[in-house]
């Protein structure tokens, strides 16, 4: 049984008591340091000392590090350079990751303190090898557990989590994207999936259709063409804090390059029947009202990374929506629905890099995957099994920070600009640190699967290739 633990927090230099935290013996050191940092409320990065040793964020419990009821910790302004720390293994599935049959993807959420990922794997179960199944796991990596769904048969290819509505009580309910695929395998275009509907998964297990192709054929034809061969496939979704919904769609066209669109929709909300006043309203319908085609230069930029091309929603407020590709960050002005490139990174191999967007200062943290360089330097010293799970011991990842330009250069003079007026330059690039993220070197080296900025802890979380969850303290990284 967990025992109550009261931890006084003092300033090391003055002895001033800042607060006394009420926790339990099974709470993690990571939780303690998050609460202590918020209580001290310093603009500088902090270290916390217990019995002459520094406490490091991680999954260890208070009991395991010797913190009992009444144990004091002391806060010091840190002079150490920022470092990434491995918190724990946070695998969405016990099956891990395999490049040939597994897909792991970020899922946008309007809960800024969540880090949602989906894990998918297709397989033939040993007990019935005629039945193809797909395991589908949806996990918030800031928590310890996730939801496991096993989808049998052909329908395995017809569901995908599009976005998370993160303002529901207790748990964020997934909005499911259903894909429709023809049974005719004689023509690629007849087999290409298109979006059939967007459904909300309700707490009782039922589903509510928010949007359907059947009722919106005119809209789809207006966006994607009306010759019967143009297919509209929704690939990413994002709920803004004000309730609006944004969606990324591909219009696949015969004998032509694919077009990419960002669509904006209004969302109607209603409370579940019989719900009390404390229950948050749920989406009832999605009504698309405007869209914009991505400029060809941006599309070329996105697909320039080939198989590793990606496009994700990073952040939104009342003025703009921020998105990222594999090697660039751009925004959409919500008043004009026009695009503006914020920054494009150097064209050196950017296939596996990932980005976190700091919503407090609009700093951009670029996590550069150096796996291929690392393996080339160490290949002769490693066996095949060691290559597949190398630990990148002398730096498989480099971290760089880009701050928006402002008149004040020093930290105390620096002011966050309005998002729409934010300007970035490659000249503002600052190296933060390197980290030894675990590699997957089975067939194509990489060390990162996703990243997310978490405002409540002021950290950037990164998932490595072996499901290790790493944390970068942004307070220290902004001004290094």
Residue pairs with C-beta under 8 A, 6 or more apart in sequence:
2 24
2 25
2 26
2 27
3 24
3 25
3 63
3 69
4 22
4 23
4 24
4 25
4 69
5 22
5 23
5 24
5 25
5 27
5 62
5 67
5 68
5 69
5 71
6 20
6 21
6 22
6 23
6 69
6 70
7 20
7 21
7 23
7 32
7 36
7 62
7 67
7 70
7 71
7 72
7 73
8 17
8 19
8 20
8 70
8 72
8 73
9 17
9 18
9 19
9 20
9 21
9 36
9 39
9 40
9 48
9 72
9 73
9 74
9 75
10 16
10 17
10 18
10 72
10 73
10 74
10 75
11 18
11 40
11 74
11 75
12 49
12 74
12 75
12 76
13 76
18 39
18 40
18 75
19 39
21 32
21 35
21 36
21 39
23 31
23 32
23 35
23 62
24 62
25 61
25 62
25 63
25 68
26 61
26 62
26 63
27 61
27 62
28 58
28 59
28 60
28 61
28 62
29 55
29 56
29 57
29 58
29 59
29 60
29 61
29 62
29 65
30 57
30 58
30 59
30 87
32 55
32 62
32 67
32 73
33 48
33 55
33 57
34 57
34 456
34 457
36 46
36 48
36 73
36 75
37 46
37 457
37 458
37 475
40 46
40 75
42 75
42 77
43 411
43 475
44 77
44 78
44 475
45 77
45 78
45 80
45 82
45 473
45 475
45 476
46 75
46 76
46 77
46 78
46 475
47 54
47 75
47 76
47 77
47 78
47 80
48 54
48 55
48 73
48 74
48 75
48 76
49 55
49 73
49 74
49 75
49 76
50 65
50 66
50 67
50 71
50 72
50 73
50 74
51 66
55 65
55 73
56 85
57 85
57 87
57 471
58 85
58 86
58 87
58 88
59 87
59 88
62 68
67 73
78 476
80 476
81 433
81 476
81 480
82 432
82 433
82 472
82 473
82 476
82 477
82 480
83 433
83 435
84 397
84 399
84 433
84 435
84 437
84 462
84 470
84 471
84 472
85 470
85 471
86 468
86 469
86 470
86 471
87 461
87 469
87 470
87 471
88 468
88 469
89 466
89 467
89 468
89 469
90 139
90 141
90 144
90 463
90 467
90 468
90 469
91 467
92 104
92 117
92 118
92 119
92 137
92 138
92 139
92 141
92 146
92 467
93 119
93 121
93 135
93 137
93 148
95 102
95 121
95 135
96 102
96 466
96 467
97 104
97 119
97 440
97 449
97 465
97 466
97 467
98 121
98 442
99 440
99 442
99 443
99 444
100 443
101 121
101 122
101 123
102 119
102 120
102 121
103 118
103 119
103 120
103 121
104 117
104 118
104 119
104 120
104 449
104 450
104 463
105 117
105 118
105 450
106 116
106 117
106 312
106 450
106 452
107 116
107 117
107 118
107 138
107 161
107 162
107 163
107 164
107 174
108 116
108 163
108 164
108 236
108 237
108 238
108 239
108 312
108 313
109 116
109 163
109 164
109 165
109 166
109 172
109 239
110 164
110 165
110 166
110 167
110 238
110 239
110 240
110 241
111 164
111 166
111 167
111 172
112 166
112 359
112 454
112 455
112 456
113 142
113 454
113 455
113 456
113 457
114 140
114 142
114 164
114 166
114 172
114 452
115 140
115 141
115 142
115 450
115 452
115 454
115 461
116 138
116 139
116 140
116 141
116 161
116 164
116 172
117 138
117 139
117 141
117 449
117 450
117 463
118 136
118 137
118 138
118 139
118 160
118 161
119 135
119 136
119 137
119 139
120 134
120 135
120 136
120 137
121 134
121 135
122 132
122 133
122 134
122 156
123 132
123 133
123 134
123 135
124 130
124 131
124 132
124 133
125 131
125 133
131 152
131 153
132 152
132 153
132 154
132 156
133 150
133 151
133 152
133 153
133 156
134 150
134 151
134 156
134 157
135 148
135 149
135 150
135 151
136 148
136 149
136 150
136 151
136 156
136 159
137 146
137 147
137 148
137 149
138 146
138 147
138 149
138 161
138 174
139 145
139 146
139 147
140 146
140 172
141 452
141 461
141 463
141 469
142 454
142 461
147 174
151 159
154 181
157 179
157 181
157 193
158 178
158 179
158 180
158 181
158 193
158 196
159 176
159 177
159 178
159 179
160 176
160 177
160 179
161 174
161 175
161 176
161 177
162 175
162 176
162 177
162 198
162 234
162 236
162 237
162 247
163 175
163 236
163 237
163 238
163 239
163 245
164 172
164 173
164 174
164 175
164 239
165 172
165 173
165 175
165 200
165 239
165 282
165 283
166 172
166 239
167 280
168 280
168 282
169 278
169 279
169 280
171 203
173 200
173 201
173 202
173 203
173 282
174 201
175 198
175 199
175 200
175 201
175 210
175 237
175 283
176 198
176 199
176 200
176 201
176 207
177 195
177 198
177 199
177 234
177 237
178 195
178 196
178 197
178 198
178 199
179 193
179 194
179 195
179 196
179 233
180 193
180 194
180 195
180 196
180 213
181 191
181 192
181 193
182 190
182 191
184 190
184 191
185 191
189 229
189 231
189 252
189 254
192 231
192 233
192 252
193 231
193 233
194 213
194 231
194 232
194 233
194 252
195 213
195 232
195 233
195 234
195 249
196 212
196 213
197 209
197 210
197 211
197 212
197 213
198 209
198 210
198 211
198 212
198 234
198 237
198 286
199 207
199 208
199 209
199 210
200 207
200 208
200 210
200 282
200 283
201 207
202 208
202 272
202 282
203 272
208 282
208 283
208 284
210 267
210 283
210 284
210 285
210 286
211 265
211 285
211 286
211 287
211 288
213 220
216 288
219 288
220 232
221 230
223 232
223 249
223 251
223 261
223 263
223 291
224 230
224 231
224 232
224 249
224 251
224 253
224 259
225 251
225 253
229 253
229 254
230 251
230 252
230 253
231 251
231 252
231 253
232 249
232 250
232 251
233 249
233 250
233 251
233 252
234 247
234 248
234 249
235 248
235 249
235 250
235 311
236 247
236 248
236 311
236 312
236 313
237 245
237 246
237 247
237 248
237 313
238 245
238 246
238 247
238 313
238 316
238 321
239 245
239 267
240 246
240 316
240 317
240 321
241 316
241 317
241 318
242 318
243 267
243 269
244 264
244 265
244 266
244 267
245 264
245 265
245 266
245 267
245 283
245 286
246 262
246 263
246 264
246 265
246 313
246 316
246 321
246 332
247 262
247 263
247 264
247 265
247 288
248 260
248 261
248 262
248 263
248 311
248 313
248 323
249 260
249 261
249 262
249 263
249 291
250 258
250 259
250 260
250 261
251 258
251 259
251 260
251 261
252 258
253 259
257 299
258 299
259 293
259 294
259 299
260 293
260 294
260 299
260 302
260 311
261 291
261 292
261 293
261 294
262 291
262 292
262 294
262 321
262 323
262 332
263 288
263 290
263 291
264 288
264 289
264 290
264 291
264 334
264 337
265 286
265 287
265 288
265 289
266 286
266 287
266 289
267 283
267 284
267 285
267 286
267 287
268 283
268 284
268 285
268 287
269 281
269 282
269 283
269 284
270 281
270 282
270 284
271 279
271 280
271 281
271 282
272 279
272 282
290 337
292 332
292 337
292 338
292 339
294 302
294 339
295 339
298 325
298 328
298 330
298 339
298 341
301 325
301 327
301 328
301 344
302 309
302 310
302 311
302 325
302 326
303 309
304 326
304 327
305 325
305 326
305 327
305 350
305 351
306 351
308 326
308 351
308 352
309 325
309 326
310 324
310 325
310 326
311 323
311 324
311 325
312 323
312 324
313 321
313 322
313 323
314 322
314 323
314 324
314 329
314 355
314 357
315 321
315 322
315 357
315 359
316 322
317 419
318 334
319 333
319 334
319 335
319 418
319 419
319 420
320 331
320 332
320 333
320 334
320 419
320 420
321 331
321 332
321 334
322 329
322 330
322 331
322 342
322 357
322 419
323 329
323 330
323 331
323 332
324 330
324 355
324 357
326 350
326 351
326 353
327 344
327 345
327 347
327 350
327 353
328 341
328 342
328 343
328 344
328 345
329 341
329 342
329 343
329 355
329 357
329 364
329 424
330 339
330 340
330 341
330 342
331 339
331 340
331 342
331 419
331 420
332 338
332 339
332 340
333 339
333 340
333 420
342 364
342 422
342 423
342 424
343 364
343 402
343 424
343 425
343 426
345 353
345 366
345 426
346 426
349 372
351 369
352 369
352 371
352 446
352 447
352 448
353 366
353 367
353 368
353 369
353 448
354 367
354 369
354 448
354 450
354 451
354 462
355 364
355 365
355 366
355 367
355 451
356 364
356 365
356 367
356 451
356 452
356 453
356 460
356 461
356 462
356 472
357 363
357 364
357 365
357 453
358 364
358 365
358 453
358 460
358 474
358 478
359 453
359 455
360 416
360 455
360 458
360 474
361 403
361 404
361 414
361 416
361 478
362 403
362 404
362 416
362 417
362 419
362 422
363 401
363 402
363 403
363 404
363 474
363 478
364 401
364 402
364 424
365 399
365 400
365 401
365 402
365 432
365 451
365 453
365 460
365 472
365 474
365 477
366 399
366 400
366 401
366 402
367 397
367 398
367 399
367 448
367 451
367 462
368 397
368 398
368 399
368 400
369 396
369 397
369 446
369 447
369 448
370 392
370 395
370 396
370 397
370 398
370 447
371 392
371 396
371 439
371 441
371 445
371 446
371 447
372 445
374 390
374 392
374 394
374 395
374 396
374 439
374 445
375 382
375 387
375 390
375 439
375 441
375 445
378 390
379 387
382 390
387 439
387 441
388 440
388 441
388 442
389 438
389 439
389 440
389 441
389 466
390 396
390 438
390 439
390 441
391 436
391 438
391 439
392 435
392 436
392 437
392 438
392 439
392 447
393 436
394 436
395 434
395 435
395 436
396 435
396 436
396 437
396 438
396 439
396 447
397 434
397 435
397 436
397 437
397 447
397 448
397 462
398 431
398 433
398 434
399 431
399 432
399 433
399 434
399 435
399 472
399 477
400 429
400 430
400 431
400 432
401 429
401 430
401 432
401 477
401 478
401 480
402 424
402 425
402 426
402 428
402 429
402 430
403 414
403 424
403 428
403 430
403 478
404 416
404 417
404 422
404 423
404 424
405 417
405 423
405 424
405 425
405 428
406 414
406 415
406 416
406 417
407 413
407 415
408 414
408 415
411 478
411 479
417 423
430 480
432 472
432 477
432 480
433 472
433 477
433 480
435 470
437 447
437 448
437 462
437 464
437 465
437 468
437 470
438 447
438 464
438 465
438 466
438 468
439 445
439 446
439 447
439 465
440 446
440 447
440 465
440 466
446 465
447 464
447 465
448 462
448 463
448 464
448 465
449 463
449 464
449 465
449 467
450 462
450 463
451 460
451 461
451 462
451 463
452 460
452 461
453 459
453 460
453 461
453 474
454 460
454 461
457 471
458 473
458 474
458 475
459 471
459 472
459 473
459 474
460 471
460 472
460 474
460 477
461 469
461 470
461 471
461 472
462 469
462 470
462 471
462 472
463 469
463 470
464 470
